[in-house]
């Protein structure tokens, strides 16, 4: 039996730069019901590691049902800059890394997306060496990359960091790894390196979110040997090479839940095609405590109009607590949306954000709109819903998920709301303004 390697803290340098970006603004007039028919694109958090995994083979990889969001476009730009052939047709992309020729990622592209770090594992094992800058992404609190670094080091990757990181992986060997946190992206990075490592790898305390499962399924279709998918213990037998594949990205349950919330909070009804009921079960468990319930028809999710938005108390009429956590707990990416839902539900509920210390700061904007919220500390807020109506104000989106939550608040508010910095929402939601207009929203985009 090999010795367990426990992931410890590794200090990393972070470099900041000033960038010029194209700004966008949403102008929303509230009070309209969001009703109709919605189809969610592929899962954002699944497709990003899949795009990095395309570099593990020199054969064609075709990904279907990819979301056309900014983070995906940035990942495709990184691939093209590395010399990889990329052909995008609608929601399908064909990638061939046979022409992969560079081992250095551009600094500006790295800092656009958190997922740029996902190239470390596959490129270290494919090319033997890769250089990249610390990743960007939403500022929602401290987002460690320590688990990536020490996990890859356990496989034999040599890492040097001084503003930029150099990952050298000429001798990748399987290992027994105990993660100090069930990090999604770190688990994915380690998996992508381990599939081509020599020998066996075991990952204890692995993330098991649906998007991690989808990545593992894709890699197995490419010839990898991964078992334990869907659990927190993954076992990987290294193979000599991977081949091409055609894979359909699973639906985005975060997108589905966001549109469900938009419809419920405005009294509308909604049909969603091709839902993944197993993935939405975790969401349904929490949303039902705020009075949002749905049913399933033939390959459809059905949300009825005029949901009875009411907080379900705990035993003995105790105030309930909604908290996030690793799968299968409620996703952190939906905490902001759930808080807005709770402002319209009768009753009081405590929200406990365990994972990111800056996720809750957007509630100040909801309070300005008239919501009855008490922020206890950076991680906890108490929402007393149903007692007041929101009114439109001038806002600014701080990140993807809080930005979507502010859209929901504006949709049910009286009067007009203006949301600046709206381009942050484009990183995670595909044409959100167009899709909401189709469902009845009065929303205008101004660049």
Secondary structure as GFF3:
##gff-version 3
##sequence-region A 1 447
A	DSSP	beta_strand	5	6	.	.	.	ID=ss1
A	DSSP	beta_strand	25	29	.	.	.	ID=ss2
A	DSSP	beta_strand	36	38	.	.	.	ID=ss3
A	DSSP	alpha_helix	44	53	.	.	.	ID=ss4
A	DSSP	three_ten_helix	54	56	.	.	.	ID=ss5
A	DSSP	beta_strand	60	64	.	.	.	ID=ss6
A	DSSP	alpha_helix	70	81	.	.	.	ID=ss7
A	DSSP	beta_strand	85	89	.	.	.	ID=ss8
A	DSSP	beta_strand	92	96	.	.	.	ID=ss9
A	DSSP	three_ten_helix	97	99	.	.	.	ID=ss10
A	DSSP	alpha_helix	107	110	.	.	.	ID=ss11
A	DSSP	three_ten_helix	114	118	.	.	.	ID=ss12
A	DSSP	alpha_helix	119	127	.	.	.	ID=ss13
A	DSSP	beta_strand	129	133	.	.	.	ID=ss14
A	DSSP	alpha_helix	146	154	.	.	.	ID=ss15
A	DSSP	beta_strand	158	161	.	.	.	ID=ss16
A	DSSP	beta_strand	164	168	.	.	.	ID=ss17
A	DSSP	beta_strand	176	178	.	.	.	ID=ss18
A	DSSP	alpha_helix	184	194	.	.	.	ID=ss19
A	DSSP	beta_strand	200	204	.	.	.	ID=ss20
A	DSSP	alpha_helix	210	221	.	.	.	ID=ss21
A	DSSP	beta_strand	225	227	.	.	.	ID=ss22
A	DSSP	beta_strand	233	237	.	.	.	ID=ss23
A	DSSP	beta_strand	245	248	.	.	.	ID=ss24
A	DSSP	alpha_helix	253	265	.	.	.	ID=ss25
A	DSSP	beta_strand	270	273	.	.	.	ID=ss26
A	DSSP	alpha_helix	277	287	.	.	.	ID=ss27
A	DSSP	three_ten_helix	288	290	.	.	.	ID=ss28
A	DSSP	beta_strand	295	297	.	.	.	ID=ss29
A	DSSP	beta_strand	300	303	.	.	.	ID=ss30
A	DSSP	three_ten_helix	315	317	.	.	.	ID=ss31
A	DSSP	beta_strand	320	323	.	.	.	ID=ss32
A	DSSP	three_ten_helix	332	334	.	.	.	ID=ss33
A	DSSP	alpha_helix	335	343	.	.	.	ID=ss34
A	DSSP	beta_strand	347	352	.	.	.	ID=ss35
A	DSSP	three_ten_helix	359	362	.	.	.	ID=ss36
A	DSSP	alpha_helix	363	368	.	.	.	ID=ss37
A	DSSP	beta_strand	373	377	.	.	.	ID=ss38
A	DSSP	beta_strand	380	385	.	.	.	ID=ss39
A	DSSP	beta_strand	394	396	.	.	.	ID=ss40
A	DSSP	alpha_helix	400	412	.	.	.	ID=ss41
A	DSSP	beta_strand	416	420	.	.	.	ID=ss42
A	DSSP	three_ten_helix	422	427	.	.	.	ID=ss43
A	DSSP	alpha_helix	432	438	.	.	.	ID=ss44
A	DSSP	beta_strand	442	446	.	.	.	ID=ss45
###
